Amino acid sequence: QESNTIQTDLHPSLPISTTITMSFMERSAEQKKPQVVFVMGSKIDIDHAKKITGKLDEFGISWEIHAASAHKQPMEVLKILDTYRSEKVVVYVTIAGRSNALSGFIGANSGHVTIACPPFKDKVDMMVNINSTLQMPSKTPVLTVLDTGNCAICCQRILALSK
C-alpha cells in the first residue's frame, strides 16, 4: 500500500493518513474496539487530541486516534468509518480547524455520534474559523464542544447512555 508522507516539526515522516496511537488501557473481551475514535484532519493536531485522551484514560474509556483529511483523503476517512460501522456504540471526535469538512463528512456518513472539538490557536482564530464547525447541512448531525475537558465528559455521558 502506497502512503504519502509529509514533514512536520512534531512528527517527521509519519504517513499523512495513519493510526497515530492507541490507549494502552486493558480492554475486556467484549471491548475489542475503542469506544471513542478520534479523526484528526492533520497529525499536527495530536497535542489537542491528547488533552481529551488524558481525561478519557481517567474515566477508563478506550480510544484510538487516526489522522486523515476529508479534503485530501476522503476515501481513507470512509475506510476508518467502515471499520466501526457495525459497532453498537462508538463516539467519533473530530479535530479539524479552518475549513472543517471532516466533522460534517463523518456526521453525514456515520450512524454514530460525532463531536467536533476544533483546535483554535487563539480567540481570533476561533472567531474566524468557528462557523465551518457550527454550520452543518441538513441531516449532518455534529455536536460542537470547544473545551477539551468538556469533550471528554460528553463522551463519557454518551457512552453511559448505552449501558
TAPEWO-V943138 format. One record per backbone hydrogen bond with DSSP energy under -0.5 kcal/mol. CO is the residue of the C=O (numbers start at 1). NH is the residue of the N-H. E is the energy in kcal/mol with one decimal. If there is no record, write none. Layout:
<<CO:NH:E> <CO:NH:E>>
//
This chain:
<<4:16:-2.0> <6:13:-0.7> <11:14:-1.3> <14:6:-1.1> <16:18:-0.7> <18:20:-0.7> <18:67:-1.7> <21:65:-2.0> <28:31:-1.3> <35:91:-2.4> <36:38:-0.6> <36:64:-1.7> <37:93:-2.3> <38:66:-2.1> <39:95:-2.1> <40:68:-2.7> <42:45:-2.0> <43:46:-1.5> <44:47:-0.5> <45:48:-0.6> <45:49:-1.9> <46:50:-2.4> <47:51:-1.0> <48:52:-0.8> <49:52:-0.9> <49:53:-2.6> <50:54:-2.0> <51:55:-0.7> <52:56:-2.2> <53:57:-2.6> <54:58:-1.5> <55:59:-1.7> <56:60:-0.7> <56:61:-2.7> <57:60:-1.0> <60:62:-0.5> <62:35:-1.0> <62:36:-1.8> <63:23:-1.6> <64:38:-3.2> <65:20:-1.5> <65:21:-0.6> <66:40:-2.9> <67:18:-0.9> <69:73:-2.9> <73:76:-0.6> <73:77:-1.9> <74:78:-2.2> <75:79:-1.8> <76:80:-2.0> <77:81:-2.3> <78:82:-2.5> <79:83:-1.6> <80:84:-0.8> <81:84:-0.8> <81:85:-0.8> <82:85:-0.5> <84:87:-1.4> <90:92:-0.5> <90:113:-0.7> <91:37:-2.6> <92:94:-0.5> <92:115:-3.0> <93:39:-2.4> <94:96:-0.5> <94:117:-2.9> <95:41:-2.7> <98:100:-1.6> <99:101:-1.6> <100:104:-0.5> <101:105:-2.5> <102:106:-2.4> <103:107:-2.9> <104:108:-2.4> <105:109:-1.3> <106:110:-0.7> <113:92:-3.0> <114:116:-0.5> <114:143:-2.7> <115:94:-2.8> <115:117:-0.5> <116:145:-2.8> <118:120:-0.8> <122:126:-2.1> <123:127:-2.7> <124:128:-2.1> <125:129:-2.2> <126:130:-2.3> <129:132:-1.1> <130:133:-1.8> <130:134:-2.1> <131:135:-2.4> <134:136:-1.0> <137:140:-0.9> <140:142:-0.6> <143:116:-3.9> <143:145:-0.5> <147:151:-2.0> <148:152:-1.9> <149:153:-1.9> <150:154:-2.6> <151:155:-2.2> <152:156:-2.3> <153:157:-2.6> <154:158:-2.6> <155:159:-2.5> <156:160:-1.9> <157:161:-1.2> <158:162:-0.6> <159:162:-1.0> <160:163:-1.3>>
//
